[in-house]
Amino acid sequence: MRKAIRSKALLVSLMLVMLFALAACGSKNNNGAAESTAAPSASAPAETAEATAAPEAEDGLYNIKDFSNIKTNQGEAIDGGTITFGLVSDSPFEGTLNLNFYSGAPDSEVLNWFDEGLLTWDKDYVYTNDGAATYEVAEDGRTFTFTIRDNVNWQDGKPVTAEDWLFAHEVIGNPKYDGPRYGSDFTNIEGMEEYHSGKAKTISGIKVLGEKKLQITYLKSSPSLLTGGIWIYPLAKHIFGGMDVAKISSSPEVRQKPIGFGAFKVESIVPGESVVFVKNEDYWRGAPKLDKVILKVINPTTVVQELKSGGVDLVDAFPIDQFPDNAKMSNVEYLGAVDRAYTYIGFKLGKWDAEKKVVATDPKAKMADVNLRKAMWAAVDNDTVGKKFYSGLRWNATTLIPPSHPEFHDASNPGVPYDPEAAKKILDDAGYKLNGEFRTNPDGSELKINFISMTGSDIAEPLAQYYVQSWKAIGLNVNLEMVEFNTFYDRVGQNGEDDPSVDVYQGAWTVGIDVDPTGLYGKDAIFNFPRYSSAENDRLLTEGVSEDAFDVNKRKEIYKEWQQFMVNEIPVFPTLYRAALVPVNNRILNYGIGDGTGLYYNDIAVSADKAAVAQ
């Protein structure tokens, strides 16, 4: 769940913008926090818990608007209890278990149970003062003063301090840092670039004012500052302060015995497979109601069996393609929300320049011709894909700002509509002539496109094959390779090493709470996997966080223009927007998905000792 927050100081200068923006990486569960008033008591046997009906399909199609994102509580909470959380994946989680270093969504699902940010945010993605730290903003909108609550402690008993927060910035700003976070949010801090380049030994814009008080001054007051532009994750200096920065991410303190200041603490880890968490009695919001949480990786092919048998109580996400056949599962309630995510087809247009830490776009790349990219978009029928593969719970995507951010998503933009005949004409006009079954490059040389996609659910390969066949239908010779999650992202460049054999890839993004897309498409973003850059893209991304963008309507205009610009340029094209579906065992209490639910991990309780079993 997410975290509820409300700010005052910036309400005058920033609030109107912040109410609608989006931001970094976040958890799926717990946000807000009313103490449970249910008295501990015995409950009816789990097997007799009543089923909560899932929404009905109309013509075989479901609508995410028909789902609730808050669990219906059944019964009263018992004392303590243990639940099992299923991380649905066909690959092990990587195990970079620190918020300052991780990059993959599976690791974030592990992290969410034992660590968190110092600020929380509400359903409109605005930072509030309800989190582990509060903040005030100076009149200039650039200087923030943060105060960490006195009872916020690391799970080894040491206090979380302002020095820890500063230390996180120093590590990420260090040129030896090997994680993905250094980018525009950091270069906007006064003195950061001088520190990063070695011209200064300290970050002039960050000052420790006391054990629990930190001040950060930014170069520019941005409409993103209250919706994700602040780095809110401290790093325990008493643990990592003596380490070589280049070795932190691979250290046992990250991989084998991580700590945070969240509701649960790590008791044991089987690398890549499972984690046992126990309650953190010293958690600043109050001790969790559960005694223990067991997280285990479960394959998408066995998730239904695990849920029906009570082998898991809940999962991070349910394979949408399996929902129609299991919508009547009697021992769970399905929660649903519009996901902050989209799937997409990406084109490799360059590589990462590790020395300069920017993308290096190659005008001679195989996929450099926008006509080729546009034809490939026009050749695929994503509306039908959403209906046939996902029963309407994924749907045709048109722009790179998803409808999870309705204030900025341009619903009027059609993207590139499905039209295979138009796609053929685009290729004909651009000189890609048929030579037998397939087309050649305009210079007559062989055109063979290498396409990689991730393994996962039962439909992962059939879906990828659909795209291959759609491109074959317009004369393109596309070779498909299915790759497991961790290898896939290594090959597309999450560590800055781009596999030159990859031309096209099918990826997915969970977007941040801040609408600013610079972290995915800026020239200094390592997550800019297509390695696309241009002066016009730079201009629009800069304007989106400029002083003019404090006017919400102006910011909407800028991002409307950027969405159309990316439809024209097509370094990637979105394929599907997504619904998040999470089945939750009937015995689970106080659980929700999405942002601003008012529920946190320490609130989760159970109404029976054992999970309900499907009948």
N, C-alpha and C positions, 0 to 999 in steps of 0.2 A: 504494500500500500504506500501511499505517499505521505507527505507531511504538510500539515496546515500551517499557514503563516500569515501574519498581517503586519504591515509596516506603516509608520506614521511619517517619519522625517522626509521621505521622498515622495509622499503623496502629492505634494504641490507640483514639484518639477518633473517627476517621473511616472506617477501612478497610472495616468491614462494609457501610457504605452505599455507598462508592465502588465496591466490586467490581461493582456492578450498574447504575450509572447511565450516562448518555449525554451528549454535548456538541456543540459548535459546528460550524463548517463544516470539512470535511476532505477529504483526498485519497483517491483510490481505490487508489493503489498503495503502495508500499514502506514497510516497517516491520520493524525488528529488525535484525540486521546481522552476519552471519558473512561473513568474507572468503572469496572463492572460492579453492579450492585447485587448480582446474583449470589445468594448464600451457598456455600459448599453443601452439596447434598448428593445422595445417590440418584441414579437416573434409571430409566427403563433400559432394558437390554438394547444394544445398538441395532441388532437385527430387526427390531420392531419400529425403528424410526420411520416416520412417514416419508414417502417420496415427494419431492418438489417438482412439479411438472415443468418440462422445458417448453419454450414457445413452439407453437405449431408451424409447420411449413405451409406455404401457399404455392401451389404448382411446383412443389419440390424445392422451393427456394426459401431461405430464412433471411430475416432482417435483424441486424445487430441492435436496432432500436428497440426490439422486443425483449431484450435481456436486461436484467438488473446487474449492477456491479457490486452489490452488497449481499452477503450471505444472509439467508433467513435463518435466524437462530431457532433450534429445536431443543427444548429442555433447558435445564439449569446447569451451570458449570460445576464440575467436580473439582476437588483439590488436585492440583498438579496434572500429571498425565504426560504421555509421550506420543508424538505424531511422527509420521513419515512423509517426507516431501520428495516427490519424484522430479528429477531434472531430466526432461525428455530429450534424449540425444542418442545418436548412433556412434558418437565419439566420446572419449574421456574429456572431462574438463581440463583445461591446460594447467591450472593450478598456480597462476600468478595472483595470489590472494592478498593484494593490497590495492586500495582505491587509487593510489598515485601511479600505479604501474600496469594494471590489467588492461586488456583490450577487447576480449571476447565476452559476449553475452552470457555464456555458461558460467564463467568465473564470477560475473556480477551476481548471478543467482546465489552462488555460495556466499559471496561477500555480504549480501543484504541481510543475512541472518545474524552476523556478528559485528558489523561495522556500519557506519552511516556518516552523513555530512553534518557539519556544525549548524547549518541553516536548513530549514524545511521550507516547503512551498505549498501553496493552495491549489485549488482546482483550476485557477486561471494562470498557474505557473509563476506566481509572484512570491518572492521570498517573504517570509513572515518573521515575527519575533517570538514564535512558539517553539523554536528549536533549541538545540544545545547551546547556541549562542544567540545573542541579540545584537542589533546593529543600529547605529545612527548615521545620518548622512549630513555632511556640511552643506551650506547653501550653494556652494559651487557645483554640487552633484558629483564631485570627483573624489572626495576624501571620506572614507568610511571608517568608523570606529566600532570595533567588535568587542563584545564582552562575553567570554565563555562562562557558563554557569559554574558556581562553586562545586556542585556535586557531580560534574562531568569528569569521570576518571577512566583511564585505560584499564583493561581487564586484569592487569597485574597490580592494580592498586595505585599506580602513579597518576597524578592529576594530568589531564589534558591541558596544555598550557599554550600561551601565545607564542612561546618559542617553538613549540611543535608545529604550529601553523606557519610561522615564518620558515621553519626548516623545510617544510613541504615545498614552499616556493623556491627555496635555495636549491633543493635537489632537482626539481623539474627544470629550473633555469640553468643548471650546471651543464656544460657542454658534453660531459660524460653520461648524462641521463639517457637511458635506452628505452624509455617508455614513449607513449604516443601523445602526451598531453601538451607539450610546449607548442604554443601557437599564439594567435592574436589575443586571447584572453590574458596571456602572460606579458606579451610585448606591450600591452596597454598600461602596464604598471610602470610608474616613474622609476628609472634607473635599471630596469630589468635587462634591456638590451646591452647596456654597458657592463652589467654583471655577467651576462651570458658570453660576451665577447672577451672577457678577461680584463677589461679596462677599469673595472671597479671590483673591490673585494666584498662589497655589501650591496644590497638592493636599497637604494636611497629612498624609494617610495614606501618602504615597509618599516614601521617602527613598533617595537615592543614597549608598551606604556605601563605594563605591570604583568604579574604572573598570568593573569587571565584577560588582559586587554591588549588588543592589536589594532594598529591603524594602517590602512593601505590607501595610498593616493594614486589615482589612475591618471594617465595622460589626458584622456578624453572622457567626458561624461557621456555615456552611451545609453540608449534605451534598452540595451541588453543587460546592463549591470545588475538589475534586480531580477533577472530571469535567466540566470545561468552564466553570466560573465564574471562571476566571482568564484575563485577556487576555494571550496568549502571543506576540503579534506586534509586534516593535519597528518603529520608523520611523526611517530614517536622518536624524538631525538635521543632519549636515554637508551634506546635499542639500536637505532641506525646511525647515530651521530658519529661513531668511530669507523664506519665502513667506507670503503671506496664506493663512490656513487655508482660506478659501472657494475658493481657486484651485488647491489642491493636486491635487484629483482630476482636473482637466482639464489639468494641466501635462504638458509633454513628458516629464518625468521619470517620470510614471505611464503615459502613453499610448504613447510612442515609444521610450524608452530606459530601461525599468525595470531595477532591480537587486534582488537579494535576497541570501541567503547559502546557497542550496540547491545541489544537485549539478550543475546546469547553469546557464549564463548566456545571456542573450538576445544573439544576434548580429545578427538583423535581424527586422523585422516588416512584413508587408503587412497593414495594419489590417483587422481583422475576418475575414481569410482564412487567414493562415499565420504561423508563427513558426519561425525557425531557432535552435536552441540548440546551444552547444558546451560541452564538458566544463569544469567548474570545477576546475582542478588543485589549487586551494587549499581545496577542500571539507573541512570539519572531520572528516567520517567517513573521508576518503580519496578520492583522485581517482576519478571514475567509470570504469568499464570501457569504456563506449562513448565514441567521439569526438564524436558529433553526434546530435541528435534533430531531426527535421523534423516539426512539427505542422501539419496542414492540416485545414481544415473540409471535410467531405464530406457530401453530401446523403444522407439515409436511403434514397433511391431508388437510389443507386449504391454503397452500402456493400458489398453482396455482390460486385459486380464488382471493386471495389478490393481486397477481401480475397482473392478467388480469384486475381487476377493478381499478387498480391504488391505492389500499389501502396501498401498500408499493411500494417504488421506487426501492429498491434493498434489497438483503438478504445476510447474511453471507455466506451461502452455499445452493445450491439447491439439493434436493434429486435426485440423478442420475437416480434412477429407474423411475422417473416421466418425465425425459427429452424426450424420444422418442415420447411420445404422445403430447408433448407441444413444440416441437422444432420450430414450425412455429408461436409461439406466436408473434403477430404483434407489440406489444407496447414495446418490450424489445430487447436488444442485449445480447446474451450469451457470456460472457468472460470465458476463460478456461486456465488452467495451470496445469502442473504436481504438485501435492500437496506434500508438505513435510510431508508425513503421510503414515501410513499403518495400516491395521487391523491385528489382530493376535489372536491366541488361546494361552492362558497362563495356566500353570500348577502350582498349589500351592505346593511348595516344602519345606515350612518352615513358619516362622513367623518373625515379626519385633521385635527385642530386643530394647525396648524403653529406657532402662537404658544405654546400650552401644551404641545405635543409629547405629546399623548395622543389616543386615539380619542374621537370625539364621536358616540355612538350616538343615532340619531334614531328615537324611538318611532313616528313617522309614515312611516317608510320603506315603500316598496312591499312589501318582503318582511318587514316587521316581525312579521307574524302567524305564530307558531310552528306553527299548524295547517297553513298553506300550505306551510311548509318540511317538515314531517313528511310530508305527503301526497306531496311531490315525492320524498322519500327512499323511501317505501314503493312508489312507482311503478316503480322501476328494479331490474332483476334482475342484480345485479353478479356473482352466482355464475355465471350463464350467460355474462355478458360475459367473465369470466376464462377460461372454458373455450373459448368460441367464438372470441374475438379473440386470446387469448394461450396457448392450449393448456395451461392449468393453471399457467403460469409467472407469472401474476398471479392473485390470488384475492380473493374477497369480503372487504372490509374492514368492520370493525364499530366500532372505537373509534379515537381520535386518538393512542394510543400503540401503535406498530406492534410486531409480533412479533420485530423485530430486538433488542428489549429485553424478553426473555421474563420477567424478574423482575417487571416492572411492567405488561406488557400483560395486560389482563383477557380471557383467552380464553373465559371463561364468559359474557361480555356479547354478546348477539346483535345489538346495535344496533337498528335498525328493520328488521324482516324484510320481504322482498318480498311485497307483498299489494296488488295494484291495486284490488281491491274494497274493502279497508279504506281505501285512499287516497281513493277516491270518497266513502265515507261520512264520512271526516274533513272533506272539503271541503263536503259537503252540510250536515253538522251545524254547520260554521262559517259558513254563509251564502253560500258561493260557488255560486250557482245557475247551471245551464246555461241559456244563451240561444242556442238553435241549437246550433252545433258546440262553442262554447266557453263558459266560465264568466265571470260578471261578479264584480266585487268585492261584498262584502256590502252596500254601499250602492247597488248596481245599476250602477255605472260600469264602463266597459270595463277589463278586465284584460289587458294585453299585457306579457309578460315578455321583456326583452332579455338574451340569453345569449351570452357570448363564450367561445371555446375556442381553444387554440393549434394552429397548423398544425404539421406535422412529418412523421410517417410516412404511408404510404399509407392507414392505417386511422384517422388522426386525425379526418377529417371524417365517415366512416361511423359512428365511435363516438359523436361528438357528435350526429349525426343520430339515432342510436338513443335517446339521452336525450330529444331533442326529441319523437320519436314516442311514447316511453313517457309523457311528460307530456301529449301530445295525447290519448292514450288515456284519460286521466282528466279531459279537458276543459280543459286549460290551453293557452293560445295563447302559444307560446314562439318567439321569433324568434332564429335562430342567426347569429352572425357569426364567421368564422374569422380569427384574427389571428396574425401572426408573433410569435415569442418576445419580443423586446425591446419591441415595441409593446404586447403583451399586458400585461406587468408594469408598464409605464408607466401603462396605463389602469386597472389595479386598484390602483395607488397606491404603487409601490415608492419613488417620490420624494416621497410625501406629497400628491400631486395625484390625487384620485379622480375618474374620469370619471363624471359623474352619469347618463350614459345606460346604464351597466352595472348590471343588477339581479342577475344570476347569472353565475358564471364557473366554468370547470373548470380547476383548478390542480393543482400537485404540489409536495410538500415533500420535500427530503432533510433529515431531522431531525439534530440534533446528537448528540454522544455523551452529553450530559447529558439525563436523562429529564425534567428541568424544562421544561414547555412554555411558560413565560412569554414567551420570545423570539418566539413565534408568536401567542400569545393573551392576553398581558398588555395592560393598558390603555395602557402607554407604549411598546408595540412597534409600530414602523412597519410590520413585516411582518404585523401583525394586519389583514389586508386586508378581512375582513368588517366591521371597525370595531365589533366587539362588546365590550361591557363590562357588568359587573354586580357588585354587592357580593359576591354568593356566589362568583363566579368569582375575584374578588380574594382572598377568604378562603381558598379552596382552594389557589390558587397560592402564597399566602404560607405556608400551613401546610406545603406540600410542600418548602419549603426552610428550615423552622423548626428550632429545637433539638430538638423532639419527633421530627422526621423523621430524626434520627440513628439511631433505632431502625428498622431496615429493615422490619420488619413493620408498624410504624406508617406509614411512608412508602408502603408498598404499599396500605394501607387508604385513605390520602388520595388517591392517584392512581386507585385503583379508584372512589372516590366522584366524583372529577373526571371520569373517563371517562363514568360514567353521567350526570353533570350535563350534559355536552356532548351526550350522546345525547338528553337531554330538551330542551335549549335549541336545539340545531341551528343555530348560526351558520354552520357548515359540516357536511357529512357526508362521511366517508371513503368512497371507492368501491372502490379496489383496493390491496391490499398487493402488493409487487413483488419479483421476483427480478432480480438483476443478472446478466446474461450478457455475458461478454467473450471473443470469439474471439481467440486469440493464435497468431501464426505459429509453425510448428514450430521455427524457428531461434532463437527467443527463449529465453533462460535466466534463471533467478532472478527470476521474476515471480509476483506473486500479487495478489488483490483482497481487500478487506475489512480488518478490523482485527487487529492482533497476529500478522501473518504472519512477522515476523522478517526481512523483506526491505525494502530501500530503493531509491530510484532509482539510487544509485551502484552497486548490485549488478547491475543489468541488464546482460546480455552477449548475444552472438550466437555461434552455432556455424558460421555461414557468412557469406560476404560479401554474398550476395543473399537476399532473401526466398524461401521455398519457394512454388512455384506449384501451384495445384490441378490434379489430374490427372482 
